[in-house]
Structures are given as structure tokens and as C-alpha cells.
Amino acid sequence: CLPLQLLPLQPLPPTRPPLLSRAPVSLSGRFFNMAEPSHNQDGRRVFVKGDDTANFTSRKITMATRPDSKKGLPVRVFAKRAAAVNVAVKAIAIATSKLAEDPDGSDGSGGDDNPSGHHVQTHIIAVPSFRDNRNEVSLYVEDVEKVKPNAILCTELSEFTVGSKTDPKTAAGAIASSARERKSITVQSIGAEAVFNAVRSVAIAREYLRDKDDKIDLFFKVEFTKVRFEGRDEDTTAVKLTCYLYEGGIP
């Protein structure tokens, strides 16, 4: 693996990933309740509901990067079940794009935290975990500079597609296996249930790596990508999680 040296994290070349099946998997990793990871407890918290909009939620993330923000990064995004997690993930994807490309702010309105409406250009990543159970997801959003010293960009890549019927434990086993082989991973999904399963798959993979004391952790960049199915004339928007390896455990 090569040290992660360049920013922003570059998108990986598109291919046709294999669809992970619902086949049963035999894994002995015990369940870790990562409701309160040892991340710095500063920053802001965002609770997302299924009927929230991704654009509105994304502003709560971008506002955290503004110089006068009372509560800056990290942002902890909490969501329960598929609809809310889908909104949360799409909000992070929107914020990722806006923060990387629009350093003057996305909406021109600073809100209560910063009337000037400006934020600093920032490349953000997310670390998924669970709260009380595997239906309650926590997404820890942070500046990539915070994880860069221990992050590695691998020369090999594993690509997967997670669907609405995919067993997250099966997908997690494949993701953890690729991580142990020092491969970066992309996980692509379409639709709320599929996105929910994709995020849970990465969170469970982190548990498997931690349970086996592999001294590897995962974080991901969230973005939208276009895919075209055979026989269709129009592209479909998918969510892509590009997972990177972290030496040790993310503190």
C-alpha cells in the first residue's frame, strides 16, 4: 500500500461490481456496541428523520466548517432505519461536493452560527458505527486531515454492489476480507434499503476487523455516481462509498 498523500481523495475508475448475494455466512465476530466511540466529543450533533430532506440536512454539515461556527467539526449524524439513513448518507454526499468545490458557501446564508455565510474548503469523510442496535446508525463526519496521518491508499481495489436484499453480514465479511488483503473498497447501492445495507455493511466490517484485532480500521468518502443498466437509455444515480484503510483503530 502507498501512503495517502494527495487531496482530495480521487474517485476510483468505474467498473461493474459484483452483486453480493443473500447467501448465509458463518462468522464468529462478536457484536460491538459502538454507540459511544472514543471520538472527540466536541462538534455538533444532527438527528435525521426519514421525512427530512438531504439538501436541508447537508447545510447542517457544511455550516460546521464555517470559521465562526459555534459548533464545528466533527459532526455526528444519527439516523434510524432505512429512510433516515438514506437521507443522512445523501446529505453527506451533497456536503462533500459543496465543501470541496464551493469555499464561499452553498446557499449564501450563514445562519445563526455564521452570518457571513462562508466556510473553509474542506474534504470530509465519514466513519460509520451503531448506537443501541444495528438499525440505529451513527455517521461521524470529520475533516480528512484528521485521519490522513494513519490512512493508506492501496494499489488494489475490491468493488461491490449492495442491494436491498443483501445480507449486511455477508457484505461485511467480504469488505473485511478485502481490508485484510490491503485493498481499498467501493460499495455501490441504489435505493434507500440498499444504501442502508451498504452503510451497515461497512460498520459491521469495522466490528469484524476490531474483533480479530487486525489493527485496521475503515472510513469512507460518500459521493453520487451514475450507472446505466442494460436495455435502458437513461442513467440512474447511485450512492458510492469509497472505503479507505486506516492503520490501527480510529480514535
C-alpha positions as CSV (number, residue, x, y, z in Angstrom):
1,C,0.0,0.0,0.0
2,L,1.1,3.5,-0.6
3,P,0.7,6.4,1.9
4,L,-2.3,8.6,1.3
5,Q,-0.6,11.8,0.2
6,L,-2.9,13.8,-2.1
7,L,-6.1,15.6,-1.5
8,P,-8.9,15.4,-2.4
9,L,-9.4,11.7,-2.4
10,Q,-9.6,10.8,-6.0
11,P,-12.6,8.8,-7.4
12,L,-11.7,5.3,-8.5
13,P,-12.3,4.2,-12.1
14,P,-15.8,2.9,-12.7
15,T,-16.3,-0.9,-13.3
16,R,-19.2,-3.3,-13.0
17,P,-19.0,-4.5,-9.4
18,P,-20.3,-8.0,-8.4
19,L,-23.7,-8.1,-6.7
20,L,-23.4,-9.5,-3.2
21,S,-26.0,-12.3,-2.7
22,R,-28.1,-13.1,0.3
23,A,-26.2,-16.3,0.9
24,P,-25.7,-17.2,4.6
25,V,-22.3,-16.5,6.1
26,S,-20.6,-18.2,9.1
27,L,-18.7,-15.6,11.0
28,S,-17.7,-15.7,14.7
29,G,-17.2,-12.0,15.3
30,R,-18.9,-10.8,18.4
31,F,-21.1,-7.7,18.3
32,F,-19.5,-4.4,19.5
33,N,-21.8,-1.7,20.7
34,M,-20.0,1.3,19.3
35,A,-22.7,3.8,20.4
36,E,-20.2,5.9,22.1
37,P,-16.8,5.6,20.3
38,S,-13.9,7.4,21.8
39,H,-14.0,10.1,19.2
40,N,-13.6,13.7,20.4
41,Q,-16.9,14.7,21.9
42,D,-16.8,18.2,20.6
43,G,-18.6,19.3,17.5
44,R,-22.3,19.2,16.7
45,R,-25.0,16.5,16.5
46,V,-27.5,16.1,13.8
47,F,-30.5,13.9,14.2
48,V,-32.1,12.8,10.9
49,K,-35.6,11.6,10.3
50,G,-36.9,9.8,7.3
51,D,-39.0,12.7,6.1
52,D,-36.2,15.2,6.2
53,T,-34.6,16.4,3.0
54,A,-31.0,15.7,2.1
55,N,-30.3,19.3,1.0
56,F,-31.6,20.7,4.3
57,T,-29.6,18.2,6.3
58,S,-26.4,18.9,4.3
59,R,-26.4,22.5,5.3
60,K,-26.1,21.5,9.0
61,I,-22.9,19.7,8.0
62,T,-21.5,22.5,5.8
63,M,-22.2,25.1,8.4
64,A,-19.8,23.3,10.8
65,T,-16.9,24.3,8.6
66,R,-17.5,28.0,8.8
67,P,-14.9,29.9,10.7
68,D,-17.4,31.5,13.1
69,S,-19.4,28.3,13.7
70,K,-20.1,27.8,17.4
71,K,-20.0,24.1,16.9
72,G,-17.7,22.9,14.2
73,L,-16.4,19.6,13.0
74,P,-16.8,16.8,13.8
75,V,-20.5,16.3,13.0
76,R,-22.2,13.3,14.4
77,V,-25.1,12.3,12.2
78,F,-27.6,10.0,13.8
79,A,-30.3,8.1,11.9
80,K,-32.6,5.1,12.5
81,R,-33.7,2.7,9.8
82,A,-33.5,2.8,6.1
83,A,-35.4,6.0,5.2
84,A,-33.5,8.2,7.7
85,V,-30.1,6.6,6.9
86,N,-30.6,7.2,3.2
87,V,-31.3,10.9,3.8
88,A,-28.2,11.1,6.1
89,V,-25.9,9.5,3.6
90,K,-27.2,11.6,0.7
91,A,-26.8,14.7,2.9
92,I,-23.1,13.8,3.5
93,A,-22.6,13.3,-0.3
94,I,-24.1,16.7,-1.0
95,A,-22.0,18.3,1.7
96,T,-18.9,16.6,0.4
97,S,-19.4,18.0,-3.0
98,K,-20.2,21.5,-1.8
99,L,-17.4,21.8,0.6
100,A,-14.8,20.6,-1.9
101,E,-16.0,22.9,-4.8
102,D,-17.6,25.9,-3.2
103,P,-15.5,27.5,-0.5
104,D,-17.8,30.6,-0.4
105,G,-20.7,28.6,1.0
106,S,-23.5,26.8,-0.7
107,D,-26.5,28.9,0.0
108,G,-25.1,32.4,0.8
109,S,-26.8,32.3,4.2
110,G,-24.7,31.9,7.2
111,G,-27.5,31.1,9.6
112,D,-27.2,31.6,13.3
113,D,-23.7,30.2,13.6
114,N,-22.1,32.5,11.0
115,P,-23.9,35.4,9.4
116,S,-21.1,35.9,6.9
117,G,-22.1,32.7,5.1
118,H,-18.5,31.5,4.4
119,H,-16.9,28.1,5.1
120,V,-13.4,26.9,4.6
121,Q,-12.8,24.4,1.7
122,T,-12.8,21.0,3.4
123,H,-12.6,17.4,2.3
124,I,-14.8,15.4,4.6
125,I,-15.0,11.6,5.3
126,A,-17.4,9.6,7.5
127,V,-16.9,6.7,10.0
128,P,-20.0,4.5,10.4
129,S,-20.9,2.8,13.7
130,F,-24.0,1.7,15.6
131,R,-25.9,3.1,18.6
132,D,-28.2,0.8,20.5
133,N,-28.7,-1.7,17.7
134,R,-27.9,-2.3,14.1
135,N,-30.9,-0.3,12.9
136,E,-29.5,2.8,14.6
137,V,-26.6,4.3,12.7
138,S,-24.1,6.9,13.7
139,L,-22.0,8.6,11.0
140,Y,-19.0,10.5,12.4
141,V,-18.2,13.2,9.8
142,E,-14.7,14.7,10.0
143,D,-12.1,16.5,8.0
144,V,-9.9,14.0,6.1
145,E,-6.8,15.8,7.6
146,K,-7.7,14.2,10.9
147,V,-7.3,10.7,9.6
148,K,-4.7,11.3,6.9
149,P,-1.6,10.6,9.1
150,N,-2.7,6.9,9.5
151,A,-4.5,6.4,6.3
152,I,-3.2,4.4,3.4
153,L,-4.2,4.4,-0.2
154,C,-3.9,0.8,-1.6
155,T,-2.8,-0.2,-5.1
156,E,-5.5,-2.8,-5.3
157,L,-9.3,-2.4,-5.3
158,S,-12.3,-4.5,-4.5
159,E,-15.7,-3.3,-5.8
160,F,-19.1,-4.5,-4.6
161,T,-22.7,-3.6,-5.2
162,V,-25.1,-4.0,-2.3
163,G,-28.8,-4.4,-2.9
164,S,-31.9,-4.1,-0.9
165,K,-31.9,-7.9,-0.2
166,T,-28.2,-8.2,0.6
167,D,-27.4,-9.6,4.0
168,P,-25.2,-6.8,5.6
169,K,-23.2,-9.5,7.5
170,T,-22.3,-11.2,4.2
171,A,-21.2,-8.0,2.7
172,A,-19.3,-7.1,5.8
173,G,-17.4,-10.3,5.6
174,A,-16.3,-9.6,2.0
175,I,-15.3,-6.0,2.9
176,A,-13.3,-7.1,6.0
177,S,-11.5,-9.7,3.9
178,S,-10.6,-7.1,1.3
179,A,-9.3,-4.8,4.0
180,R,-7.1,-7.6,5.4
181,E,-5.7,-8.0,1.9
182,R,-4.8,-4.3,2.0
183,K,-7.3,-3.4,-0.7
184,S,-9.4,-0.3,-1.0
185,I,-13.1,-1.0,-1.3
186,T,-16.0,0.7,-3.1
187,V,-19.6,-0.2,-2.2
188,Q,-22.3,0.9,-4.6
189,S,-26.0,1.0,-3.9
190,I,-29.3,2.3,-5.3
191,G,-32.4,3.0,-3.2
192,A,-33.0,3.6,0.5
193,E,-32.9,-0.1,1.6
194,A,-29.7,-0.7,-0.4
195,V,-28.0,2.4,1.0
196,F,-29.0,1.3,4.5
197,N,-27.5,-2.1,3.9
198,A,-24.3,-0.6,2.4
199,V,-23.6,1.6,5.4
200,R,-24.4,-1.2,7.9
201,S,-22.1,-3.5,6.0
202,V,-19.1,-1.1,6.4
203,A,-20.0,-0.6,10.1
204,I,-20.1,-4.4,10.7
205,A,-16.9,-4.9,8.8
206,R,-15.3,-2.4,11.2
207,E,-16.5,-4.6,14.1
208,Y,-15.1,-7.8,12.4
209,L,-11.7,-6.1,12.0
210,R,-11.7,-4.9,15.6
211,D,-12.9,-8.3,16.9
212,K,-10.0,-10.1,15.2
213,D,-7.5,-7.4,16.3
214,D,-6.4,-6.9,12.7
215,K,-5.2,-3.4,13.6
216,I,-7.0,-2.0,10.6
217,D,-10.0,0.3,10.5
218,L,-12.1,1.8,7.8
219,F,-13.5,5.2,6.9
220,F,-15.3,6.3,3.7
221,K,-15.9,9.1,1.3
222,V,-19.6,9.4,0.1
223,E,-20.4,10.5,-3.4
224,F,-23.0,10.1,-6.1
225,T,-22.3,8.2,-9.3
226,K,-24.2,7.5,-12.5
227,V,-24.8,3.9,-13.7
228,R,-26.7,2.7,-16.7
229,F,-28.5,-0.6,-16.8
230,E,-28.5,-2.8,-19.8
231,G,-31.5,-2.0,-22.0
232,R,-32.1,1.5,-20.6
233,D,-31.4,4.8,-22.3
234,E,-31.0,6.9,-19.1
235,D,-28.5,6.8,-16.3
236,T,-29.5,6.0,-12.7
237,T,-28.0,7.8,-9.7
238,A,-26.3,5.5,-7.2
239,V,-24.5,6.2,-3.9
240,K,-20.9,5.1,-3.8
241,L,-19.0,4.6,-0.6
242,T,-15.2,4.6,-1.3
243,C,-13.6,2.9,1.8
244,Y,-10.1,3.6,2.8
245,L,-7.9,1.8,5.2
246,Y,-6.6,3.2,8.5
247,E,-3.7,1.8,10.3
248,G,-4.8,1.0,13.9
249,G,-8.2,2.0,15.2
250,I,-9.8,5.3,14.5
251,P,-9.6,7.1,17.9
